Amino acid sequence: MPRTSQSTHPTWRRKWTAIVFASAVASTGSAIFAASPALADTTPIAPPVTVLTGAASQADGDIFISPFGDQSTYANGPEILSNTGKVIWFHAVPAGQEASDFRAQRYQGRPVLTWWQGTGLGGLAAGTDYIYNDHYHQIAEVQAGNGYSADGHEFLITPWNTALILIYTTSTANLASIGGPANQTVIDGIVQEVDIKTGKVLFQWNSADHVPYGESEQPLPASASTPWDWFHINAVHVARNHDLLIDARNTWTTYDVSIRTGKVQWQLGGKNSTFAVRAAPGQTLDSASEIFAWQHDPEQVGPNLFTFFDNDSSGSPLLPYSRAATVRLNFSTKVATLISANAQPEELSAPSQGNAQTTRDGDQFVGWGALPYFSEFSPSGQLLFNAELPAGVNSYRAYQLPWPERQA
C-alpha cells in the first residue's frame, strides 16, 4: 500500500531564498534563462566556475552540473559547460526550487536533456522529472505513481525507454527486535519504473519489503515520532544483465535487485555483505575495514568491475578524504577487491552527495557532492582537470557527456 508523509533529512537540509532570472547571454557563451515577468529587472547570475587544473577531455563531451546554493547571490538550475568551464547553456529554476541529476541521455534514439526539479532533496522531496530535446524544448515530464512524489537523487532513462525514479516515504515500523520502539516512524526508499508516455508504474520496489532494518548504520532518533532515515536510497542503475543496482547510503550497501521479481540477488558492503572485502596492493580500506561507507552511485563498468563514489563520511570521516573507488567482484570466491581509487584532489571529505562516472574513453569524471569541486582523472589516476564552484554552491552530481549544443 502507498505510504505518505513528509520530513527532511537532518544531515544536509537546505533552505532556499527566492531569485528568478531574466533572459541573458553570458559573456562566456550562449545561455538560456528562465524568466519571471514580475522580476524581469533581476539580473541573472549563474555561479562562476574556476578551473584549477588543466581542461576536461574534449573527446568526452561537455560538462553537466546543477549548481545550487542559497540563491541570494547565484541562481539554481541545470547548466552545461564546455571542457574549459565556459557556459554553454543555463536554465534558472523557479524561485524556491532546485534542480538535480542533470545530464544528457537518449530517449527513443535521440539525445535529450533530463533533470529533476522540486524541493526537499535529501529528505521526503516533492518534484517532477523533465525531458527536453536538443533544441531545449520540453517534450515530456515524469511524475511518480501510486500517490508518491519523485525524489531528485535519480532520473534514469533505461535502454528500453522507460524511466527509473526514486521516492522517499514514511511508515511505522516495530523495531523491538533491534532495541527500538514498537511504533518508530521510518523513512523507506522506493524505486519505480514508469512508462514515460502513459505514466503507468511498471515496477515498484520498497526497501522495507526486502532489507531488514537492522542493516542500517544510522543511529535511532531519540523519539519514535522523529522519522528514522534508516535506508536513504540514492541511486538506481541498470546492470549489464538488466538487474538493478540500488544504493543505500545509510546501510553502506549496494543491492543487486531483479527487475522481474524484486529479489535481492547479492549485496556489497555493510552488515550483511555477500562478499568479503579486500584491498589490492597500494590500496586502503577505511577505518571500519570497508571499501566504502555512506556511498553513492554504483556503476557497472566491466563484466566484474564496478565503480562507487565513496563518501566515507556523514560528518565524521572513516577516511580523511572521499574517493572514487573501482572494485572487482569475484562471484565464485565471493571476494570484493578494491583495485584502484582516485582521491579528492584537495584531500577533503564530502559528507553527502557525489558521483563517479566512467567516460566513453575510459577517464573518470567525478562530482564531489557537498564539496564545490568536480574533476577528471585518466585511467591511470592522473588528475587531468579540476574545477571549483563558489563557496556555498555545489552540485549533487557532475557528468561529462556528448551533446549537440544546439540553441533554441
C-alpha positions in Angstrom: 0.0 0.0 0.0 1.3 3.5 -0.7 2.7 5.3 2.3 2.9 9.1 2.6 4.3 11.7 4.9 6.8 14.5 4.9 10.1 15.2 6.5 13.6 16.4 5.8 17.0 14.7 6.1 18.7 16.2 9.2 22.3 15.9 7.8 22.0 18.2 4.9 18.7 20.1 5.0 18.7 23.0 2.5 17.0 26.4 2.8 16.5 28.5 -0.3 15.7 32.1 -0.9 13.9 33.4 -4.0 15.7 34.6 -7.1 14.5 34.4 -10.7 16.2 35.2 -13.9 15.6 37.3 -16.9 16.9 36.2 -20.4 20.5 36.9 -21.0 23.6 36.0 -22.9 26.6 35.1 -20.9 30.0 36.5 -22.0 31.5 33.0 -21.8 29.0 31.5 -24.2 25.3 31.4 -25.2 22.9 30.8 -22.4 19.2 30.5 -22.0 17.5 31.6 -18.7 14.0 31.1 -17.3 12.4 34.4 -16.7 9.6 35.8 -14.4 7.8 38.9 -15.7 7.3 40.1 -12.1 11.0 40.2 -11.5 12.3 40.9 -15.0 14.7 43.5 -13.8 16.6 41.0 -11.7 20.0 40.2 -13.3 20.6 36.5 -13.6 24.0 35.3 -12.3 25.0 31.7 -12.9 27.7 30.7 -10.4 31.1 31.1 -11.9 33.5 28.2 -12.3 37.2 28.5 -11.5 39.4 26.0 -13.3 42.2 24.9 -11.0 43.9 22.2 -13.2 44.0 21.6 -16.9 40.9 21.2 -19.1 38.5 18.3 -19.3 38.9 16.0 -22.3 37.2 17.4 -25.4 36.6 13.9 -26.7 34.3 13.1 -23.7 31.9 15.9 -24.4 30.5 18.8 -22.3 30.2 19.1 -18.5 26.7 18.8 -16.9 26.1 20.2 -13.4 23.1 21.5 -11.4 24.6 24.1 -9.1 22.6 25.1 -6.1 23.1 27.5 -3.1 21.1 29.8 -1.0 20.1 31.9 -4.1 21.0 35.2 -2.5 23.9 35.6 -4.9 23.6 32.9 -7.6 20.9 31.0 -9.4 20.0 27.4 -9.1 19.5 25.3 -12.2 20.8 22.9 -14.8 23.9 24.0 -16.6 26.1 22.9 -19.5 29.8 23.9 -19.5 32.5 23.4 -22.1 35.6 21.3 -21.3 37.3 24.6 -20.2 34.4 25.6 -17.9 32.7 28.1 -20.3 28.9 28.4 -20.1 27.0 26.8 -23.0 23.5 26.7 -21.5 21.9 27.6 -18.2 18.3 27.3 -17.1 17.2 29.0 -13.9 14.6 27.1 -12.0 11.6 28.9 -10.4 12.0 30.7 -7.1 12.4 28.3 -4.1 13.2 25.3 -6.2 16.3 23.4 -7.1 17.4 21.1 -9.9 19.3 17.8 -9.6 20.8 14.9 -11.5 21.1 17.0 -14.7 22.6 15.1 -17.7 22.3 14.2 -21.3 20.6 10.9 -22.1 18.9 9.2 -25.0 15.2 8.7 -25.4 13.7 7.0 -28.4 17.1 7.1 -30.1 17.5 10.8 -29.8 19.7 13.0 -27.4 17.8 14.6 -24.6 18.4 16.6 -21.5 17.0 15.4 -18.3 16.7 16.6 -14.7 14.6 16.6 -11.5 13.2 19.8 -10.3 11.5 20.5 -7.0 12.0 21.0 -3.3 13.4 19.0 -0.3 16.1 17.0 -2.0 17.8 14.9 0.7 14.6 14.3 2.6 11.0 13.4 1.6 11.3 15.5 -1.6 8.5 16.7 -3.9 9.3 17.2 -7.6 9.0 16.4 -11.2 11.4 14.9 -13.7 11.7 16.7 -17.0 12.9 15.7 -20.5 14.0 18.4 -23.0 15.0 17.8 -26.7 18.2 19.0 -28.3 16.5 22.3 -29.2 16.0 23.0 -25.4 12.2 22.5 -25.6 10.3 20.3 -23.1 9.0 17.1 -24.6 7.9 15.1 -21.6 7.6 15.1 -17.8 7.5 12.2 -15.5 5.7 12.0 -12.2 5.9 9.3 -9.6 2.9 7.0 -9.5 0.8 5.4 -6.8 0.3 8.6 -4.9 4.0 9.3 -4.4 6.2 12.3 -5.4 9.6 11.9 -7.2 12.8 12.4 -5.3 15.8 14.1 -7.1 18.6 11.6 -6.4 18.0 9.7 -9.8 16.2 10.1 -13.1 17.4 7.4 -15.4 16.0 6.6 -18.9 16.5 2.8 -19.5 17.8 1.3 -22.7 14.1 0.3 -23.4 12.8 3.9 -23.0 11.2 3.8 -19.6 12.1 5.9 -16.6 13.7 4.8 -13.3 13.0 7.2 -10.4 13.4 7.2 -6.6 10.9 8.0 -3.9 11.2 8.7 -0.1 8.1 7.9 2.0 7.3 7.2 5.7 5.7 4.4 7.5 5.6 3.0 11.0 7.8 0.0 12.0 8.1 -2.3 15.0 11.8 -2.1 15.9 11.7 -4.1 19.1 13.9 -6.8 17.6 16.8 -4.3 17.2 16.2 -2.5 20.5 13.9 0.3 19.2 10.3 1.3 19.8 7.4 -0.7 18.5 6.0 2.3 16.7 9.0 4.0 15.2 8.4 6.4 12.2 10.8 5.3 9.4 11.7 6.7 6.0 11.6 3.9 3.4 13.2 4.1 -0.1 11.2 3.2 -3.2 12.2 2.5 -6.8 9.7 2.9 -9.6 9.9 2.1 -13.3 7.5 4.3 -15.1 6.2 4.3 -18.6 7.2 7.8 -19.9 4.3 8.2 -22.3 1.5 7.0 -20.1 2.8 7.4 -16.5 1.9 3.8 -15.7 4.0 2.2 -13.0 5.6 -0.9 -14.4 7.7 -2.0 -11.4 7.9 -0.9 -7.8 10.4 -1.9 -5.1 10.2 -0.8 -1.4 13.3 -1.2 0.8 11.1 -2.2 3.8 9.9 -5.3 1.9 13.4 -6.6 1.1 16.0 -5.2 3.6 16.0 -5.7 7.4 16.0 -2.5 9.5 18.9 -4.0 11.4 21.2 -3.4 8.4 21.2 0.3 9.0 24.2 2.2 10.2 22.1 5.3 11.1 21.5 5.7 14.8 18.0 5.6 16.0 16.5 9.0 16.9 15.6 9.9 20.4 11.9 9.9 19.7 9.7 7.3 18.0 7.9 10.2 16.2 11.1 11.5 14.7 11.5 9.9 11.2 14.4 7.5 11.1 16.2 7.7 7.7 17.4 4.1 8.0 18.0 3.4 4.3 18.4 6.6 2.4 18.1 5.4 -1.2 20.3 7.5 -3.5 20.8 5.6 -6.8 19.3 3.1 -9.2 21.3 2.0 -12.2 20.9 -0.8 -14.8 23.5 -3.6 -14.6 24.7 -5.3 -17.7 22.3 -8.2 -17.1 19.4 -5.7 -16.7 19.3 -6.2 -12.9 19.0 -3.0 -10.9 21.9 -1.7 -8.8 20.1 0.1 -5.9 22.3 2.0 -3.5 21.5 2.8 0.2 23.7 5.4 1.9 22.7 4.5 5.4 23.2 0.8 5.2 26.6 1.2 3.4 25.3 -1.2 0.8 24.7 -1.6 -2.9 22.0 -4.2 -3.7 21.7 -6.1 -7.0 17.9 -6.5 -7.5 16.0 -8.5 -10.1 13.7 -6.1 -12.1 11.4 -9.1 -12.7 10.9 -10.3 -9.1 12.3 -7.6 -6.8 14.5 -10.2 -5.1 18.0 -9.1 -3.8 20.5 -11.3 -5.7 23.6 -10.1 -3.9 24.7 -7.1 -1.9 28.1 -5.4 -1.4 29.1 -3.6 1.8 27.5 -3.1 5.2 26.5 -5.6 7.8 25.3 -8.4 5.5 27.6 -8.3 2.5 27.6 -11.2 0.1 31.3 -10.5 -0.4 34.3 -10.4 1.9 36.3 -7.3 1.1 40.0 -6.9 0.3 42.3 -4.1 -0.8 44.8 -4.7 -3.6 48.4 -3.8 -3.0 48.7 0.0 -2.7 45.0 0.4 -1.8 43.4 1.1 1.6 40.2 0.1 3.3 38.7 2.6 5.7 38.8 2.5 9.5 35.8 0.3 9.6 37.6 -2.2 7.3 35.2 -1.4 4.5 35.7 -0.5 0.9 33.1 2.3 1.2 30.7 3.9 3.6 27.9 6.4 3.2 28.5 5.9 -0.5 26.7 6.9 -3.8 26.4 6.0 -7.4 27.2 2.3 -8.1 28.1 1.8 -11.8 29.0 -1.4 -13.6 31.9 -0.7 -16.0 33.0 -4.2 -16.9 31.9 -7.9 -16.5 33.1 -7.9 -12.9 34.1 -4.3 -12.4 32.1 -1.7 -10.6 32.8 1.9 -9.5 31.4 3.8 -6.5 31.6 7.3 -5.1 32.9 6.6 -1.6 32.0 9.5 0.7 33.3 7.5 3.7 31.8 10.2 5.8 28.5 11.6 7.0 30.2 14.2 9.0 32.7 12.0 10.9 35.1 10.6 8.3 36.2 7.0 8.3 38.9 8.1 5.8 40.4 11.6 5.8 39.2 12.1 2.2 36.4 10.9 -0.2 37.3 9.0 -3.3 36.0 7.3 -6.5 36.6 3.6 -5.9 36.9 0.8 -8.5 36.0 -2.7 -7.2 36.4 -6.2 -8.8 33.8 -8.7 -7.7 34.7 -12.4 -7.8 31.3 -14.2 -7.9 33.0 -17.6 -7.4 35.0 -16.8 -4.3 32.6 -14.1 -3.0 35.5 -11.6 -2.6 35.3 -7.9 -3.5 38.7 -6.3 -4.1 39.4 -2.5 -4.1 41.7 -2.3 -7.1 42.1 1.5 -7.5 40.8 4.8 -6.1 41.0 8.4 -7.1 41.1 10.6 -4.0 39.6 14.0 -3.7 42.4 16.4 -5.1 42.2 18.7 -2.1 42.2 15.7 0.2 38.7 16.7 1.5 35.8 14.7 2.7 32.3 15.0 1.2 29.7 14.4 3.9 26.9 14.0 1.3 26.1 13.6 -2.4 28.6 12.8 -5.2 29.1 10.5 -8.2 31.9 8.9 -10.3 31.2 8.4 -14.0 33.4 6.4 -16.4 33.5 8.4 -19.7 33.4 6.8 -23.1 37.2 7.0 -23.5 37.9 5.4 -20.0 38.5 8.5 -18.0 36.7 9.0 -14.7 34.7 12.2 -14.2 33.9 12.9 -10.5 31.4 15.2 -8.9 32.5 15.8 -5.3 28.9 16.3 -4.0 28.7 18.6 -1.0 32.2 19.9 -1.8 32.2 22.6 -4.5 34.5 20.6 -6.9 34.4 18.4 -10.0 37.3 16.6 -11.5 38.5 14.3 -14.3 41.1 11.5 -13.9 42.9 9.4 -16.6 42.6 5.6 -16.5 46.0 5.6 -14.7 44.7 8.0 -12.0 46.4 11.2 -13.2 44.4 14.4 -12.4 43.5 15.9 -15.8 41.0 18.5 -14.8 39.8 20.1 -11.5 37.3 22.9 -11.2 35.6 24.8 -8.3 32.3 26.5 -7.7 32.0 29.4 -5.4 31.8 28.8 -1.6 28.3 27.9 -0.6 27.5 26.4 -4.0 27.7 22.7 -5.0 26.2 20.2 -7.4 24.7 16.9 -6.4 26.3 15.1 -9.3 28.6 16.1 -12.3 28.8 14.4 -15.6 30.8 14.7 -18.8 28.8 13.6 -21.8 28.4 14.3 -25.6 25.8 16.9 -26.5 25.0 18.5 -29.9 25.0 22.1 -28.4 22.1 23.5 -30.5 20.3 26.6 -29.3 16.6 27.3 -29.2 
